Amino acid sequence: MSLQLCGEQSPASIGANILSSLIPYLDAKVGVVYALDIDGLA
């Protein structure tokens, strides 16, 4: 997972990379990440 998080990435890209690593590891059927920005939900 650390290799997928290297370099400059947008928050959305980081979230997608984390989910793409965790979902198979956890054998999950779905994955969701909620992000909060200054104006509310992103």
Contact map, one row per residue, 1 for C-alpha under 8 A:
111110000000000011001000000000000000000000
111111000000000000000000000000000000000000
111111000000000000000000000000000000000000
111111000000000011000000000000000000000000
111111101000010011000000000000000000000000
011111110000000000000000000000000000000000
000011111000000000000000000000000000000000
000001111100000000000000000000000000000000
000010111110110000000000000000000000000000
000000011111110000000000000000000000000000
000000001111111000000000000000000000000000
000000000111111100000000000000000000000000
000000001111111110000000000000000000000000
000010001111111111000000000000000000000000
000000000011111111100000000000001000000000
000000000001111111110000000000000000000000
100110000000111111111000000000000000000000
100110000000011111111100000000000000000000
000000000000001111111110000000111000000000
000000000000000111111111000000000000000000
100000000000000011111111100000000000000000
000000000000000001111111110000000000000000
000000000000000000111111111111100000000000
000000000000000000011111111100000000000000
000000000000000000001111111100000000000000
000000000000000000000111111100000000000000
000000000000000000000011111110000000000000
000000000000000000000011111111100000000000
000000000000000000000010001111100000000000
000000000000000000000010000111110000000000
000000000000000000100010000111111000000000
000000000000000000100000000001111100000000
000000000000001000100000000000111110000000
000000000000000000000000000000011111000011
000000000000000000000000000000001111100011
000000000000000000000000000000000111111111
000000000000000000000000000000000011111111
000000000000000000000000000000000001111100
000000000000000000000000000000000001111111
000000000000000000000000000000000001111111
000000000000000000000000000000000111101111
000000000000000000000000000000000111101111
